[in-house]
Amino acid sequence: MTAANVIAASAARRWLMLGVVSVGAFLPMTTWFSATAIAPQLTRLWDLSPAQGAWITGAVQIGFAIGALASSMAGLPDVFSLRKLIGVSALTAATANLCLLFAPSVGLLLVARFVTGLALAGVYPPAVKLVSTWFSRERGTALGVLLAALTLGSAFPHLVSARVAELAWQSVIVATSLAAMAGALLILWMGEEGPHPFAKSAFDPRHIKTLVRNRALMLANLGYLGHMWELYAMWGWILAYIRAGGPGLGIGGHGAASVLAFFVVASGGIGSIAGGLVADRFGRTATAAAMMVVSGFCALTIGLTFAGPFWLFAVVAIAWGATVIGDSAQFSAMATELSDQRYVGTALSLQLSVGIALTFCSIHLVSFMAETVGWRWSFLVLAPGPLLGIVAMVALRRLPAARLIAHGLR
């Protein structure tokens, strides 16, 4: 085989492996939103209060944040095999999700959701690192594809919710658990590290200090925090927002609102891939800042379209859905490029854990605003997030260390 054929085969294999990891990570992540999709049925079955109902998803977020933080402190993604870590974590998530079928009390139901989130912290950050070992160049695009798959998983509950009356809640739990198991087996069978592996490390609690002292990495993380302030609150409340504006928008039924919410969130898949392509050509900091300019503008102006016309509301909402997640993969890529190469997995887990933890504040703040001033202007409180992210990206772009990003494109 000639050198050219070897290079072509290697290039084809990395895209195949991207598909394997993306599917292998997407399938377990469906367990995050499985109970959210059937929340109305669980609420009736257990006679849940509104607060308890909110914890169906909130417990997963807490578990993920704690799991990612613990993983970063222990350095798990930098010590153990990524393939085995993802596979075992996915199987654990599947098992915890199945426990919803047998939980004898609300307390144990929420414990099962917490363990699901804890396990998923061993799927997503290692998956980002695994993909990165295959892509030294075009890493932004590759991670954008991975995030696009996970974004579709986030949108999926809205599609299920549109037809939830026709589904037995047990079927949803079994289907998502089997999906997680399939993802685990796929990764364990076909997953492998690529030709650009990161250095291995042993557990050392001092590596957290090394990462925190990295100014460029901390600016990237600050941009990520601004991004996360906006993302999960928008995703979490967009369906309620659409329903609240339904009369003025001409949306009458529950199903129609859920379908629109699906398209709003799913548009982020296109945004993630587009963001990766642009970032690999023009730079990550500029792309992330541009995405946050648009998403921040949408957060400020969507209230103006709350009473219609429908087409204008849909345009702003879908544009917001595409850009609110379109920069996410680039923050992950920057973490892999700016951090000490021995601690890339730790850096990713640390970034995610702090970001997920911050979402609790913005999610509850939007809810508070909706109760205080009404839904129409409730999303205004999300605009400071992208503003902070833009400032962080401008500051990062000016640092000499920014030349490590996207092979000098910054």
C-alpha positions, 0 to 999 in steps of 0.5 A: 500500500502506498503512503497516499493510500495509507493516509487516505485509509487513516482519514476514512477511519477517523470519520468512521470512529467519529460516527462510532463515538457519536452514536456510542455517546448519544445512545446512553445520553438518552437516559438523561431525558428519558424521565423528562419525556414521561414526566406527566405520567410519573407525576400522576403515578406518584402524585408528585408536587411541582417541586418533586417533578422538577427534581426528575431532571434536576437530580440528573444534573446534580449527579452529573455535576458531582460525577464530573467534578469527582472525575476531574479531581481523581483524574479518571479520564487521564488514568483509565482506558477511555473505551472502558470508562465510557462503556462501564459508565454507559452500562451503569446509566442503563441499569440506574435508568431501569431501576425506575421501573421498580422504585418503591418510593419517590425518594428512591426514584430520585436516587436512581435519577441521581445515579444516572447523572453520576454515570453519564459524567463518565460518558460525555467528557471521555467521549470528547477526549476520545474523539480528539485523539483522532483529530489533530486538525478539524477537531472543531468540526469533529467535536461539533458533530459529536455535540450535534448528536447529543443535541438531538438527544436533548431535543428528543423528549420534546418529540416524545412529549408530543405523542406521550399519551400514546406511549406506555411510560415503561416502554420509554424507560426500557427503550432508553435503557436498551439504547444505553446498553447498545451504546456501551457495547458499541464503544467497547467493541469498536472504540479505540484511541486515535493516532494523536493520543494524549499523555497518560498521567497518574492520580495527583491532586495537584493537577487541579492547581496546575489547570486553575493557574493556566490563565488562557484555559481559565478564560476559555472556561469563563467563556464556557460558563457564560455559554452555560448560563444561557444554554440549559435555562433556554433548553429547559424552559423553551417549551413552557415559554412557547405554551405561555405565548400560545394564544398570541402565536396561534398555537393551540395544542400541547403537541404543536408546542412540543413539536416547535420546541423540538425544532428549536432545540434540534436546530442546535445540531446544525449550529454545532456542525456549522460552528465547527466548520467555521472555527476550523477555518477562522478560529475558535475564539472568533466563532464562539464570540460571534455565536454568543453575539447572536444568541445574546441578541435572541435572548434580548429580543424574543420577548418582542415576538412573544405575541406573534406573528408566529413566523417571526417568533419561530425564526428568532427561536430557531436562530437562538436554538442554533447559536445557543449550542453552536459554540459549545464544542469549541470550548471543549476543543479549546480545553484540549488545546490549552491544558497540560496534555497530561490532564486533558480529560481532567480539564474537560471534566472540570469545565463541564462540572462547573458549567453544569453546576452554574445552570441551577442558578439560571434555570431557577432565575428564569422560573423566578422571573416568569412568576414575577414579571411573566414569561414574556420577558423572563429570558432577559436574565440570560443575556449577561451570560453570552456578554461575559463569554464575548468579553472572555473570548476577546481577552483570550484572543489577545494572549500569546497562548491563544496561538495554541488554539486551532493551530494558530488560528486562535 
